[in-house]
Amino acid sequence: MPSLAADSLPLRGLSAGDVRAALKSSNPKARSSDLNMMAEILSFVSGVIAELPKAEQSELAREKDEVRRILIEAVHSGRPETRVPLKPTGRVERRRGAGLGGIIPLEEGKARLDRYASARPLESWAGPVAGAGEVEDNLGIPRSTLSSWQQKGMVVGLLRGTRKLAYPLDQFVDARPLEGIADILRLAPEARSAWLWLRQPHGALNNRAPLDALKAGDRQEVVIVAERDFA
């Protein structure tokens, strides 16, 4: 950008358009883009300075070289190529944290955890659930079919203990997986978080639980909200 003479321009109270016109008169050969940029900068800086008390304006006038240096450094500080690399001083300060403390026996650790957490029955947060045999007896869904649906991500299977799966009954309609359950299982990190999300009222669904919205046929709306939540 060419150097534009602006040292003697009366900038106080002028708009960017006024500054541009003044610059144009003193720099007739300057490009319009350069004039526009300089006008915006000068108008902004002059406005800031005009708001300062008289004493501070006088101080700026006396320290023009220092102000120029500070402005240049401020502009260059955001550019990676102009950052000044840190120079090692040769001094090394070693520090050590307090650490994690002593190791405690396993039984004591379990006792401490028990004071903060207590086991909750699966039904207390998942609603009615049933094992594969109960699902077959009550809904007529063969165990092999249920297992295949679970492995393909079509139904929610929740661990009860370490190995056995329990199936929330609210996900079945007419002995079939509810439309949309597979979509949520695809988006959620695992089955437990998917089922928790499905059962909790959601503000984006008019405070309905996503599970209720799926039952009402609003599959697309639920999937859109799930995509945002699990992104």
KOLLOFI-263161 format. One record per residue (C-alpha): x, y, z negated. Coordinates in steps of 0.25 Angstrom, whole numbers. Example, Ala and Ser with C-alpha at 12.3 -4.5 7.8 and 13.67 -1.06 7.14 Angstrom:
<rs>
<u->49 v->-18 w->-31>
<u->55 v->-4 w->-29>
</rs>
This chain:
<rs>
<u->0 v->0 w->0>
<u->6 v->14 w->4>
<u->9 v->23 w->-7>
<u->-2 v->33 w->-9>
<u->1 v->47 w->-15>
<u->-8 v->48 w->-27>
<u->0 v->56 w->-37>
<u->-7 v->69 w->-36>
<u->-21 v->64 w->-34>
<u->-32 v->70 w->-43>
<u->-37 v->56 w->-48>
<u->-45 v->60 w->-60>
<u->-60 v->57 w->-58>
<u->-58 v->53 w->-44>
<u->-65 v->41 w->-38>
<u->-58 v->31 w->-29>
<u->-63 v->37 w->-17>
<u->-58 v->51 w->-21>
<u->-44 v->45 w->-24>
<u->-44 v->38 w->-10>
<u->-48 v->51 w->-3>
<u->-36 v->58 w->-11>
<u->-27 v->47 w->-7>
<u->-31 v->47 w->7>
<u->-28 v->62 w->8>
<u->-14 v->60 w->3>
<u->-11 v->47 w->10>
<u->-19 v->48 w->24>
<u->-11 v->36 w->30>
<u->-14 v->26 w->18>
<u->-23 v->14 w->21>
<u->-37 v->14 w->16>
<u->-35 v->1 w->8>
<u->-23 v->8 w->1>
<u->-31 v->20 w->-2>
<u->-43 v->13 w->-8>
<u->-34 v->4 w->-17>
<u->-26 v->16 w->-22>
<u->-39 v->25 w->-24>
<u->-45 v->14 w->-33>
<u->-32 v->13 w->-41>
<u->-30 v->27 w->-43>
<u->-45 v->30 w->-46>
<u->-45 v->19 w->-57>
<u->-32 v->24 w->-63>
<u->-36 v->38 w->-63>
<u->-49 v->35 w->-70>
<u->-42 v->27 w->-81>
<u->-32 v->38 w->-83>
<u->-43 v->49 w->-83>
<u->-50 v->42 w->-95>
<u->-37 v->42 w->-104>
<u->-35 v->53 w->-114>
<u->-27 v->65 w->-110>
<u->-15 v->61 w->-119>
<u->-15 v->47 w->-112>
<u->-16 v->54 w->-98>
<u->-4 v->63 w->-102>
<u->4 v->51 w->-107>
<u->2 v->43 w->-94>
<u->6 v->56 w->-86>
<u->19 v->56 w->-94>
<u->22 v->41 w->-92>
<u->19 v->39 w->-77>
<u->31 v->30 w->-75>
<u->27 v->21 w->-86>
<u->12 v->20 w->-82>
<u->17 v->17 w->-68>
<u->25 v->5 w->-73>
<u->14 v->0 w->-82>
<u->4 v->0 w->-70>
<u->13 v->-7 w->-61>
<u->16 v->-18 w->-71>
<u->1 v->-19 w->-74>
<u->-1 v->-22 w->-59>
<u->10 v->-31 w->-57>
<u->7 v->-39 w->-70>
<u->-4 v->-47 w->-63>
<u->4 v->-51 w->-51>
<u->12 v->-64 w->-53>
<u->23 v->-60 w->-44>
<u->26 v->-48 w->-52>
<u->26 v->-53 w->-66>
<u->39 v->-52 w->-73>
<u->44 v->-66 w->-78>
<u->47 v->-68 w->-92>
<u->62 v->-69 w->-96>
<u->66 v->-79 w->-107>
<u->72 v->-72 w->-119>
<u->80 v->-84 w->-123>
<u->72 v->-85 w->-137>
<u->64 v->-97 w->-140>
<u->54 v->-97 w->-151>
<u->50 v->-111 w->-156>
<u->37 v->-113 w->-163>
<u->30 v->-125 w->-168>
<u->15 v->-126 w->-171>
<u->9 v->-133 w->-183>
<u->5 v->-145 w->-175>
<u->-7 v->-154 w->-177>
<u->-4 v->-158 w->-191>
<u->-1 v->-172 w->-197>
<u->-7 v->-185 w->-192>
<u->-18 v->-190 w->-200>
<u->-23 v->-205 w->-201>
<u->-34 v->-209 w->-192>
<u->-44 v->-212 w->-202>
<u->-43 v->-198 w->-208>
<u->-44 v->-192 w->-194>
<u->-57 v->-199 w->-191>
<u->-62 v->-194 w->-205>
<u->-59 v->-180 w->-201>
<u->-66 v->-182 w->-188>
<u->-78 v->-187 w->-195>
<u->-79 v->-175 w->-203>
<u->-81 v->-167 w->-190>
<u->-88 v->-176 w->-181>
<u->-99 v->-186 w->-183>
<u->-104 v->-197 w->-174>
<u->-118 v->-194 w->-167>
<u->-127 v->-204 w->-161>
<u->-127 v->-204 w->-146>
<u->-142 v->-202 w->-146>
<u->-140 v->-189 w->-154>
<u->-135 v->-182 w->-142>
<u->-138 v->-191 w->-130>
<u->-152 v->-194 w->-132>
<u->-158 v->-208 w->-131>
<u->-148 v->-218 w->-125>
<u->-148 v->-233 w->-123>
<u->-138 v->-243 w->-119>
<u->-138 v->-251 w->-106>
<u->-147 v->-262 w->-111>
<u->-157 v->-253 w->-117>
<u->-158 v->-245 w->-104>
<u->-160 v->-258 w->-97>
<u->-171 v->-262 w->-106>
<u->-178 v->-249 w->-107>
<u->-176 v->-243 w->-93>
<u->-174 v->-255 w->-85>
<u->-161 v->-250 w->-80>
<u->-151 v->-263 w->-78>
<u->-138 v->-261 w->-86>
<u->-130 v->-263 w->-73>
<u->-138 v->-252 w->-66>
<u->-136 v->-243 w->-78>
<u->-121 v->-246 w->-79>
<u->-119 v->-243 w->-64>
<u->-127 v->-230 w->-66>
<u->-117 v->-226 w->-77>
<u->-105 v->-229 w->-70>
<u->-109 v->-221 w->-57>
<u->-112 v->-209 w->-66>
<u->-127 v->-210 w->-64>
<u->-131 v->-211 w->-79>
<u->-125 v->-206 w->-92>
<u->-119 v->-217 w->-101>
<u->-114 v->-213 w->-115>
<u->-104 v->-221 w->-123>
<u->-110 v->-226 w->-136>
<u->-98 v->-230 w->-144>
<u->-86 v->-234 w->-135>
<u->-91 v->-243 w->-124>
<u->-107 v->-244 w->-123>
<u->-115 v->-234 w->-115>
<u->-128 v->-228 w->-119>
<u->-137 v->-221 w->-108>
<u->-145 v->-209 w->-111>
<u->-159 v->-213 w->-108>
<u->-163 v->-199 w->-104>
<u->-155 v->-200 w->-91>
<u->-165 v->-211 w->-85>
<u->-178 v->-208 w->-78>
<u->-186 v->-220 w->-72>
<u->-174 v->-229 w->-75>
<u->-165 v->-221 w->-66>
<u->-154 v->-211 w->-70>
<u->-159 v->-196 w->-70>
<u->-156 v->-189 w->-57>
<u->-144 v->-179 w->-60>
<u->-137 v->-187 w->-71>
<u->-127 v->-192 w->-61>
<u->-124 v->-178 w->-57>
<u->-121 v->-174 w->-72>
<u->-113 v->-186 w->-74>
<u->-105 v->-182 w->-62>
<u->-102 v->-168 w->-67>
<u->-100 v->-170 w->-82>
<u->-87 v->-175 w->-87>
<u->-93 v->-188 w->-94>
<u->-107 v->-194 w->-97>
<u->-108 v->-188 w->-111>
<u->-106 v->-174 w->-108>
<u->-115 v->-176 w->-96>
<u->-127 v->-181 w->-105>
<u->-124 v->-170 w->-115>
<u->-125 v->-160 w->-104>
<u->-138 v->-166 w->-99>
<u->-145 v->-166 w->-112>
<u->-142 v->-152 w->-117>
<u->-151 v->-140 w->-113>
<u->-144 v->-131 w->-103>
<u->-147 v->-116 w->-101>
<u->-145 v->-117 w->-86>
<u->-156 v->-127 w->-85>
<u->-166 v->-118 w->-93>
<u->-162 v->-125 w->-106>
<u->-166 v->-139 w->-101>
<u->-156 v->-151 w->-103>
<u->-150 v->-155 w->-89>
<u->-156 v->-169 w->-92>
<u->-170 v->-163 w->-92>
<u->-168 v->-154 w->-80>
<u->-163 v->-167 w->-72>
<u->-176 v->-174 w->-77>
<u->-184 v->-162 w->-71>
<u->-177 v->-164 w->-58>
<u->-168 v->-152 w->-59>
<u->-155 v->-160 w->-55>
<u->-149 v->-150 w->-46>
<u->-150 v->-139 w->-56>
<u->-144 v->-148 w->-67>
<u->-132 v->-152 w->-58>
<u->-129 v->-137 w->-55>
<u->-128 v->-134 w->-70>
<u->-120 v->-147 w->-73>
<u->-110 v->-143 w->-62>
<u->-108 v->-130 w->-68>
<u->-107 v->-135 w->-82>
<u->-98 v->-147 w->-79>
<u->-89 v->-139 w->-69>
</rs>
